[in-house]
Amino acid sequence: MLTHIKVRGAREHNLKGIDIDLPRDSLIVITGLSGSGKSSLAFDTIYAEGQRRYVESLSAYARQFLEMMQKPDVEHIDGLSPAISIEQKTTSRNPRSIVATVTEIYDYMRLLWARVGVPYSPATGLPISAQTVSQMVDRVMALPEGTRIYLLAPVVRGRKGEYRRELAEWQKAGFTRVRIDGEMYAVEEAPALDKKLRHDIEVVVDRLAVKAGLETRLADSFEQALKLADGLAYVDLADGTVGDLAPLPGGEGLGVGVPTLQTPDTHPQPLPSREGAQKMKGTGIPANRIVFSEKFACPVSGFTIEEIEPRLFSFNAPQGACATCDGIGEKLLFDPQLVVPNEALSLKQGAVVPWAKSNPPSPYYMQVLASLARAYDFELTTPWNQLAPDQRQIILHGTGGMPVALTFKDGRKEYTVHKAFEGVIGNLNRRMLQTESAWMREELGKYQTAQPCEACQGKRLNEKALSVKLPSAQGPTDIAVPTRMSVADAKAWFLGLDSQLGETQRQIARAILKEINERLGFLDNVGLDYLNLDRTSGTLSGGESQRIRLASQIGSGLSGVLYVLDEPSIGLHQRDNDRLLETLKRLRDLGNTVIVVEHDEDAIRSADHVVDLGPGAGVHGGEVVAQGTLEDILAAPGSLTADYLTGRRRIEVPTVRRRG
């Protein structure tokens, strides 16, 4: 069995043919002057060769998806393990990536709410339970007479596959029609499906028009549909929407196909909230659909949850994402304070910056403002902060559909049109939606700010996901509440959750809570207890991202791996630094080799093996000055590191401070 990583003839960058033996399953610190070759040895030689060999061992098909590093300039290396590099760089700029998802804490939270959570009705605030077939029949019979409906069994919901065998089975069972991805087909004429894409397939169980005496037929059809689709059935109206029909007593809910009620928005629809964020397919419920479930339904509002599965709580899946913001939690909206940054200026002086960018200001926009000034009795020379609030509202947000006389001059003639004014912000929204110019999008984006989604209040999830709650000391709690907590607060919340659960819930949740608490503990141990779990990855510093990945690796429980880290102690308080070193030792104790590029004195003193590179930087470095245990380093005569560790050299405190 190999006990050392043996490097021979390493000449990468400024390394001068280094020969070195590093003990496996140890904490190794590589130190030395900046530029002495520490990263060249640790990352560009040892890690690069370990990663390259691992990728080479995979099949040609798998290799095409992985980036293989170039072979380093080294004669040979023995005793390498599969290598993982944990560098100081931001993990992801994707707005969907947050601390909880990177560390897999959110995956376990989704599983916890799916297995132990109790759904509550948004209308009554009470737990909801299963619907019976008779309740479903009564709901359909309450529709106006003559309403034409399709009774569907949703057998496939957002799943990949070809489903040729299943289609043959449904045809054999006597079903003649299916709806695939929104299109109706005779079952024998169903198209070949791409197995790499997600599909929705509903079997048409019955087609009928509501009239008296249908109860028995409806009950039989519902039973067939529920059996086919594991307790779920859809009733889709052939004409019109559910909202056009007479509402149920107590109001409608999402479960009957009515879109979520939102605050009226007088402005045009803005773009998706983040650049590069795409519209998610399949969010929300069609307006002509009533959802029935044997499992969870509110008898008062009709609110129904088809299934409580982990994907329901994922803001990266259409089943759980807020339909308004697509799971981003915020939207980019034009900010009046950026549109009019200097309120001391008048409209004539260019108070409305997007319209005054040209010099002189565009005559078209100035003529629009002059027409508004005549219609609403204000002067173009009046400073913005002296205009009446309703006048500013009209300029920014428009006339609300009321026509206004707009007079234009093109040099030779003058003409007047009567139409509603869309407002400056409405104009900017329309231009942003219509333009195909990247430059124009960038220019208009300067006047936007991210604001919480008005539908989900920044929680990223739809009403169904937020209706499933766990008991806690604060009352029934949805999954968004602990996600918004800091690591320290979430740790305390989950530790106290066990006492709030019933006996059956406690048995189910025990293993899940163990994983969540361990991962929160790892984050706490590396000094990240202040981070909120919903903090986006793109806002983290390089050091924070590195320590998050370190905590994730400990949580993975891998052994026999070579980890290479780049100065993980940067930015840490001394208390957190001690906890970080304990974390590195724990990673080592799992049976891994941990190589750390580090200048920190405590890290050097805690290492099992130290390599000191030097003696200088650049062309003057690249040599092993000393290596071995701490005692070996301290006894080395030519080691600059040893001189400072022993006190033979020190940086004196200046007696005279410079001014300034």
C-alpha positions in Angstrom: 0.0 0.0 0.0 1.3 3.4 -1.0 2.0 5.7 2.0 3.3 8.7 0.2 2.6 10.9 -2.8 6.0 10.9 -4.7 6.7 13.9 -7.0 9.7 13.7 -9.2 11.1 16.4 -11.5 8.4 19.0 -11.1 9.2 22.0 -13.4 5.9 23.7 -13.8 6.3 27.5 -14.0 9.2 28.5 -11.7 9.6 25.1 -10.0 13.2 23.8 -10.4 12.9 20.1 -10.8 11.5 19.5 -7.4 11.6 15.9 -5.9 9.4 15.6 -2.8 7.5 12.9 -0.9 4.3 13.9 0.9 2.6 11.5 3.4 -0.9 10.4 2.4 -3.9 10.8 4.8 -2.2 13.8 6.4 -2.7 17.5 6.7 0.0 19.1 4.6 0.8 22.8 4.6 2.8 24.3 1.7 4.2 27.7 2.7 6.8 30.2 1.6 7.1 33.6 0.1 4.5 34.9 -2.3 5.6 33.8 -5.8 7.9 31.1 -4.5 5.9 28.3 -6.3 3.4 27.1 -3.7 0.4 27.2 -6.1 2.5 25.8 -8.9 3.3 22.7 -6.8 -0.1 22.3 -5.1 -2.6 23.2 -7.9 -0.7 23.2 -11.2 1.2 20.0 -10.6 -0.3 17.7 -7.9 -4.0 18.6 -8.4 -3.7 18.9 -12.2 -2.2 15.5 -12.5 -4.6 13.9 -10.1 -7.6 15.4 -11.9 -6.2 14.5 -15.3 -5.7 10.9 -14.4 -9.1 10.5 -13.0 -10.8 12.0 -16.1 -8.6 9.8 -18.3 -10.0 6.7 -16.5 -13.5 7.5 -17.6 -15.2 6.4 -20.8 -14.8 8.6 -23.9 -18.5 9.5 -23.6 -18.1 10.7 -20.1 -14.9 12.6 -20.9 -16.7 14.9 -23.4 -18.6 16.5 -20.6 -15.6 17.2 -18.4 -12.7 19.6 -18.9 -9.5 17.7 -18.8 -6.4 19.7 -17.6 -3.1 19.7 -19.5 -0.4 17.3 -18.3 1.9 19.3 -16.0 5.6 19.5 -16.6 6.7 16.7 -14.2 8.6 13.5 -14.8 6.2 11.3 -12.8 3.9 11.3 -9.7 3.0 8.2 -7.7 0.4 7.6 -5.0 -2.2 10.1 -6.3 -5.9 9.9 -5.4 -8.8 11.5 -7.3 -8.3 15.2 -6.6 -10.7 18.0 -5.6 -9.6 21.6 -5.7 -11.3 24.1 -3.4 -10.1 27.5 -4.5 -11.1 31.1 -3.6 -13.6 31.9 -6.3 -17.3 32.5 -6.5 -19.2 29.2 -7.1 -21.9 30.5 -9.4 -23.4 33.7 -10.7 -26.8 31.9 -11.3 -29.5 33.8 -9.3 -31.1 30.4 -8.6 -28.1 29.2 -6.7 -28.2 30.0 -2.9 -26.2 28.9 0.1 -28.9 26.3 1.0 -28.8 24.7 -2.4 -25.0 24.7 -2.7 -24.6 22.9 0.6 -27.5 20.5 -0.2 -29.3 21.7 3.0 -32.2 22.7 0.9 -32.5 19.3 -0.7 -33.0 17.7 2.7 -35.4 20.5 3.7 -37.5 19.7 0.6 -37.5 16.1 1.6 -38.5 17.0 5.2 -41.5 19.1 4.2 -42.6 16.6 1.6 -42.6 13.7 4.1 -43.7 15.4 7.4 -45.4 18.6 6.3 -49.1 19.2 6.6 -51.0 21.2 3.9 -53.1 24.1 5.1 -55.8 25.9 3.1 -54.9 29.5 2.3 -58.6 30.4 2.5 -59.4 29.0 6.0 -56.0 28.5 7.5 -57.0 25.0 8.5 -55.3 21.7 7.6 -56.8 20.1 4.4 -57.5 16.5 3.8 -58.5 14.2 1.0 -61.6 14.6 -1.3 -64.1 11.8 -1.8 -65.5 10.8 -5.2 -68.9 12.1 -4.1 -67.4 15.5 -3.4 -65.8 15.6 -6.8 -69.1 14.7 -8.5 -70.9 17.4 -6.5 -68.3 20.0 -7.6 -68.8 19.1 -11.3 -72.6 19.0 -11.1 -72.5 22.5 -9.6 -71.2 23.8 -13.0 -73.8 25.5 -15.2 -75.9 23.0 -17.2 -74.6 22.4 -20.7 -71.0 23.1 -19.7 -68.8 20.8 -21.9 -65.9 19.1 -20.0 -63.1 16.7 -20.5 -62.4 14.3 -17.6 -58.6 13.6 -17.7 -56.3 11.3 -15.9 -52.8 13.0 -15.6 -50.7 9.9 -15.9 -47.4 11.6 -16.7 -46.6 15.0 -15.2 -43.3 16.7 -16.2 -41.4 13.4 -16.7 -38.8 12.3 -19.3 -39.4 9.2 -21.4 -40.9 7.7 -24.6 -43.9 6.0 -23.0 -44.6 3.7 -25.9 -45.4 0.7 -23.7 -47.7 2.8 -21.5 -49.6 4.1 -24.6 -50.1 0.6 -25.8 -51.5 -0.5 -22.4 -53.9 2.4 -22.3 -55.1 1.6 -25.8 -55.6 -2.1 -24.8 -57.6 -0.9 -21.8 -60.1 0.8 -24.1 -59.1 4.4 -24.0 -59.2 6.1 -27.3 -57.8 9.6 -26.8 -54.8 11.1 -25.0 -53.5 14.7 -24.7 -49.7 14.9 -25.0 -48.0 18.2 -24.1 -51.3 20.1 -24.6 -52.3 18.5 -28.0 -55.1 16.0 -28.4 -54.4 12.7 -30.3 -56.1 9.4 -31.0 -54.2 7.0 -28.9 -53.1 4.9 -31.9 -51.8 8.1 -33.6 -49.8 9.4 -30.7 -46.4 10.8 -31.9 -43.0 9.4 -31.0 -41.8 11.3 -27.9 -38.2 12.5 -27.3 -37.0 10.6 -24.3 -34.7 13.5 -23.3 -37.5 16.0 -22.9 -40.1 16.3 -20.2 -43.7 15.5 -21.1 -47.2 15.8 -19.8 -49.6 13.1 -20.8 -53.3 13.0 -19.8 -55.6 10.1 -20.7 -59.1 11.2 -21.8 -61.4 9.2 -19.5 -64.7 10.8 -20.5 -66.1 13.7 -22.5 -69.5 15.0 -21.5 -71.8 18.0 -21.0 -73.1 18.7 -17.5 -76.8 17.8 -17.1 -79.0 16.2 -14.5 -78.7 12.4 -14.1 -75.0 12.2 -14.8 -73.9 11.4 -11.2 -73.4 7.7 -11.7 -71.5 8.0 -14.9 -69.3 10.8 -13.4 -68.6 8.7 -10.3 -67.5 5.7 -12.4 -65.3 8.0 -14.6 -63.7 9.7 -11.6 -62.9 6.3 -10.1 -61.2 5.2 -13.4 -59.3 8.5 -13.6 -58.1 8.4 -10.0 -57.0 4.8 -10.4 -55.0 5.6 -13.5 -53.3 8.7 -12.1 -52.7 7.6 -8.6 -55.4 9.7 -6.9 -55.5 12.7 -9.2 -58.0 13.9 -11.9 -58.4 17.0 -14.0 -61.6 18.5 -15.3 -60.9 20.8 -18.2 -63.6 23.1 -19.6 -64.0 22.8 -23.4 -65.2 26.5 -23.6 -64.2 29.4 -21.4 -62.4 29.5 -18.0 -63.3 28.6 -14.5 -63.2 32.2 -13.6 -66.1 32.9 -16.0 -68.4 30.5 -14.1 -70.3 31.2 -10.9 -67.8 31.0 -8.0 -68.0 28.5 -5.2 -69.3 29.5 -1.8 -66.4 30.9 0.1 -64.4 31.9 -3.0 -62.2 30.1 -5.4 -58.7 28.8 -4.9 -55.8 27.7 -7.0 -57.1 24.2 -7.1 -60.0 25.2 -9.3 -57.9 26.8 -12.0 -58.2 30.4 -10.9 -54.9 32.4 -11.1 -53.6 33.8 -7.9 -55.0 37.2 -7.1 -52.3 39.9 -7.2 -52.1 43.6 -6.7 -53.2 45.3 -9.9 -50.2 46.5 -11.8 -50.7 49.6 -13.9 -47.4 49.2 -15.6 -46.5 47.0 -18.6 -45.1 43.6 -17.7 -41.4 43.8 -17.0 -38.7 41.5 -18.2 -37.6 38.4 -16.3 -35.9 39.4 -13.1 -32.3 38.5 -14.0 -30.4 38.6 -17.1 -30.2 35.2 -18.6 -33.0 33.8 -16.5 -35.4 32.0 -18.8 -39.2 31.6 -18.5 -39.9 28.3 -16.9 -42.3 26.0 -18.8 -45.4 24.8 -17.1 -45.7 27.1 -14.1 -49.2 27.8 -12.8 -52.5 26.1 -13.6 -54.5 26.6 -16.8 -57.4 28.9 -16.3 -59.9 26.3 -17.7 -58.8 23.5 -15.3 -60.3 22.1 -12.1 -57.9 19.8 -10.1 -59.3 17.0 -8.0 -57.2 14.9 -5.6 -58.0 12.0 -3.4 -55.3 13.2 -1.1 -55.4 17.0 -0.3 -58.3 19.4 -1.0 -60.1 22.3 0.8 -63.9 21.8 0.7 -64.5 25.5 1.2 -62.2 27.2 -1.5 -61.5 24.2 -3.7 -57.8 24.6 -3.2 -56.1 21.4 -4.1 -52.6 20.0 -3.9 -52.0 17.2 -6.4 -49.0 15.6 -4.7 -46.6 16.5 -1.9 -43.2 15.6 -3.3 -39.8 17.2 -2.9 -40.0 18.8 -6.3 -43.1 20.8 -5.1 -40.7 22.8 -2.9 -38.0 23.4 -5.5 -38.0 27.0 -6.9 -36.0 25.6 -9.8 -38.8 23.3 -11.0 -42.2 24.4 -12.5 -44.1 22.4 -9.9 -42.9 24.7 -7.1 -41.7 27.9 -8.6 -43.7 31.1 -8.3 -45.4 31.6 -11.6 -44.9 35.4 -11.5 -41.1 35.5 -10.9 -40.2 32.0 -12.1 -38.6 31.2 -8.8 -36.1 34.1 -8.7 -37.9 35.9 -5.9 -37.4 39.3 -7.4 -38.0 41.2 -10.6 -36.1 44.0 -12.3 -38.3 47.1 -12.4 -37.7 50.6 -13.5 -37.0 52.7 -10.5 -38.4 56.2 -10.4 -35.4 57.4 -8.4 -33.1 56.3 -11.1 -35.3 57.7 -13.9 -35.4 61.1 -12.1 -32.2 61.1 -10.0 -32.0 64.9 -9.5 -35.3 66.3 -8.4 -34.0 69.9 -8.4 -34.0 69.9 -12.3 -36.9 70.8 -14.4 -38.3 68.7 -17.3 -36.7 71.2 -19.7 -33.3 70.8 -18.0 -33.5 67.0 -18.4 -34.9 65.8 -15.1 -36.2 62.6 -16.9 -32.7 61.2 -17.6 -33.6 58.3 -20.1 -35.5 60.8 -22.2 -32.8 63.5 -21.9 -29.8 61.4 -22.8 -29.5 63.0 -26.2 -28.1 66.5 -26.4 -30.2 68.4 -27.1 -33.1 66.3 -25.8 -35.2 64.5 -28.3 -37.9 66.8 -29.8 -40.4 64.0 -29.8 -40.2 63.4 -26.1 -40.1 67.2 -25.4 -43.3 67.6 -27.4 -45.0 64.8 -25.5 -44.0 66.5 -22.2 -45.2 69.9 -23.5 -48.6 68.4 -24.4 -48.9 66.9 -20.9 -48.0 70.3 -19.4 -50.8 72.0 -21.3 -53.3 69.2 -20.4 -52.4 69.1 -16.7 -51.5 72.7 -16.1 -47.8 72.7 -15.2 -44.7 74.3 -16.7 -41.7 72.5 -18.2 -39.5 75.0 -16.3 -40.8 74.0 -12.9 -38.3 71.9 -10.9 -39.4 68.2 -10.5 -39.7 68.5 -6.7 -42.1 71.4 -7.0 -44.6 69.5 -9.3 -47.7 68.2 -7.7 -47.7 64.4 -6.8 -50.5 63.6 -9.3 -48.6 65.4 -12.1 -45.4 63.4 -11.3 -47.6 60.2 -11.3 -49.0 61.0 -14.7 -45.5 61.8 -16.2 -44.0 58.5 -14.8 -46.9 56.1 -15.0 -49.2 57.6 -17.6 -52.8 58.7 -17.8 -54.3 55.3 -16.8 -56.1 54.8 -20.2 -57.5 58.4 -20.4 -56.9 60.0 -23.8 -54.9 63.2 -23.8 -54.2 65.6 -26.7 -50.6 65.2 -27.9 -49.4 67.8 -30.4 -46.4 67.2 -32.6 -44.5 69.4 -35.1 -42.3 67.8 -37.8 -41.0 71.1 -39.1 -43.5 71.7 -41.9 -46.8 70.8 -40.3 -48.4 70.4 -36.9 -50.9 67.7 -36.0 -52.7 66.6 -32.8 -53.6 63.0 -31.8 -55.8 62.0 -28.9 -54.6 58.9 -27.2 -53.7 57.6 -23.7 -50.1 58.4 -22.5 -48.2 55.3 -21.4 -45.9 57.2 -19.0 -42.1 57.3 -19.0 -41.8 54.0 -17.1 -44.4 52.4 -19.4 -42.4 53.7 -22.4 -39.1 52.2 -20.9 -40.8 48.9 -20.2 -42.2 48.7 -23.8 -38.8 49.6 -25.3 -37.1 47.0 -23.1 -39.5 44.3 -24.2 -39.4 45.1 -27.9 -35.7 45.8 -28.5 -33.3 43.2 -29.8 -30.3 45.3 -29.2 -28.0 44.2 -26.4 -26.7 47.7 -26.1 -30.2 49.1 -25.7 -31.0 46.5 -23.0 -27.8 47.5 -21.2 -28.6 51.2 -21.4 -32.2 50.8 -20.2 -31.0 48.3 -17.5 -29.2 51.2 -15.8 -32.6 52.5 -14.6 -33.8 49.3 -13.1 -33.4 47.9 -9.6 -34.3 44.4 -8.2 -37.4 44.4 -6.2 -39.2 41.5 -4.4 -41.8 39.7 -6.4 -45.2 41.0 -5.4 -46.8 37.5 -5.7 -44.5 35.4 -3.4 -42.9 38.3 -1.5 -39.5 37.1 -2.4 -40.0 33.6 -1.1 -39.6 32.1 -4.7 -42.3 29.4 -4.2 -45.9 29.3 -5.3 -48.9 29.2 -3.0 -49.1 25.4 -3.0 -45.6 24.9 -1.8 -46.0 27.6 0.9 -49.3 26.0 2.1 -47.4 22.9 3.4 -46.1 23.6 6.9 -44.4 22.0 9.8 -45.3 22.5 13.5 -42.8 24.8 15.3 -42.6 26.9 18.4 -43.8 29.8 16.3 -46.8 27.9 14.9 -47.2 26.2 11.5 -44.1 27.2 9.4 -43.6 27.0 5.7 -40.2 26.1 4.1 -39.4 29.7 3.3 -39.2 30.8 6.9 -36.0 28.8 7.9 -34.6 29.4 4.5 -34.5 33.1 5.2 -32.7 32.6 8.6 -29.0 32.8 9.2 -27.0 29.6 9.6 -26.9 30.1 13.4 -30.6 30.8 13.7 -31.5 27.9 11.4 -29.3 25.6 13.4 -31.2 26.5 16.6 -34.6 26.2 14.8 -34.0 22.7 13.5 -32.5 21.5 16.8 -35.7 22.6 18.4 -38.0 21.1 15.8 -37.8 17.5 17.0 -39.7 18.4 20.2 -42.6 19.9 18.2 -43.2 16.9 16.0 -45.6 14.0 16.8 -44.3 10.5 17.4 -44.8 9.3 13.8 -43.5 12.5 12.3 -40.4 12.3 14.6 -39.7 8.7 13.4 -39.9 9.8 9.7 -37.9 13.1 10.3 -35.1 11.7 12.4 -32.6 10.8 9.7 -33.4 13.9 7.6 -32.9 16.2 10.6 -29.6 14.6 11.3 -28.3 15.4 7.9 -29.6 19.0 8.1 -28.1 19.6 11.5 -24.8 18.2 10.6 -24.5 20.4 7.5 -25.5 23.5 9.5 -22.9 22.5 12.1 -20.2 22.2 9.4 -21.0 25.8 8.1 -20.9 27.0 11.7 -17.5 25.4 12.3 -15.9 27.1 9.3 -17.0 30.5 10.5 -20.1 31.1 8.3 -22.8 31.2 11.0 -23.7 34.7 9.9 -24.7 33.8 6.3 -28.4 33.6 5.5 -29.4 30.4 3.8 -31.1 32.3 1.0 -28.1 34.4 0.2 -27.3 34.0 -3.6 -24.0 32.4 -4.4 -22.9 35.3 -6.7 -22.8 37.7 -3.7 -20.4 35.6 -1.7 -16.7 36.5 -1.4 -14.1 34.1 -2.6 -13.2 33.0 0.9 -16.8 32.4 1.8 -17.4 30.3 -1.3 -14.3 28.3 -0.5 -15.4 27.5 3.0 -18.9 26.6 1.8 -17.4 24.1 -0.6 -15.2 22.8 2.3 -18.3 22.3 4.5 -20.0 20.5 1.6 -17.1 18.1 1.1 -17.2 17.2 4.8 -20.9 16.6 4.5 -20.3 14.3 1.6 -18.3 11.9 3.8 -15.9 10.9 1.0 -12.6 9.2 1.9 -9.5 8.4 -0.1 -9.6 11.8 -1.8 -6.9 14.4 -2.3 -8.1 17.9 -1.3 -6.1 21.0 -2.3 -7.1 24.3 -0.7 -5.9 27.8 -1.3 -5.4 29.9 1.9 -8.8 29.1 3.5 -8.0 31.2 6.6 -8.1 34.5 4.7 -10.6 37.0 6.3 -11.3 34.8 9.4 -11.2 36.0 13.0 -8.8 34.0 15.2 -11.8 32.2 16.9 -13.1 31.1 13.5 -9.6 30.2 12.4 -9.2 27.6 15.2 -12.6 26.1 14.2 -11.4 26.0 10.5 -8.3 24.0 11.5 -10.4 21.5 13.4 -12.6 21.2 10.2 -9.5 20.5 8.1 -8.4 17.8 10.6 -11.8 16.2 10.5 -11.5 16.1 6.7 -8.1 14.4 7.2 -9.5 12.0 9.8 -12.1 10.7 7.3 -9.2 9.2 5.4 -8.3 12.0 3.0 -5.1 13.8 2.1 -5.4 17.5 2.6 -2.9 19.9 1.0 -3.3 23.5 2.1 -1.4 26.5 0.6 -1.2 28.8 3.6 0.8 31.6 5.4 -1.1 31.4 8.7 1.1 30.5 11.7 -1.5 28.4 13.4 -2.1 26.4 10.2 1.6 25.7 9.9 1.9 24.7 13.6 -1.1 22.4 13.3 0.1 20.6 10.1 1.3 17.0 10.1 3.8 17.8 7.3 5.1 21.2 6.2 6.8 22.1 2.9 8.7 25.5 2.8 9.4 26.8 -0.7 11.8 29.5 -1.6 14.3 30.9 -1.0 12.9 33.9 -2.9 10.1 34.7 -5.3 9.8 34.2 -9.1 13.0 33.0 -10.7 14.7 33.1 -7.2 12.2 30.6 -5.8 10.9 27.2 -6.9 13.1 25.2 -4.5 12.3 23.1 -1.4 14.0 25.0 1.4 12.8 22.7 4.1 10.2 20.0 4.7 9.0 17.6 7.4 7.4 18.0 10.7 7.2 21.4 12.5 10.3 20.5 14.4 12.2 19.8 11.2 11.2 23.2 9.8 12.2 25.1 12.9 15.6 23.5 12.8 16.2 24.3 9.1 19.0 26.9 8.8 17.9 28.5 5.5 14.2 28.8 6.1 12.8 32.3 6.3 9.5 30.8 7.7 11.5 29.1 10.5 13.2 32.4 11.3 9.9 34.1 12.0 8.3 31.1 13.7 11.3 30.8 16.1 11.6 34.6 16.6 15.1 34.8 15.1 13.5 37.4 12.9 10.6 39.7 13.6 8.9 42.8 12.2 9.4 45.5 14.8 6.7 47.9 15.7 7.8 51.3 14.3 8.6 53.9 17.0 7.5 56.8 14.7 4.2 56.5 12.8 3.8 58.3 9.5 1.2 61.0 9.2 -2.0 60.4 7.4 
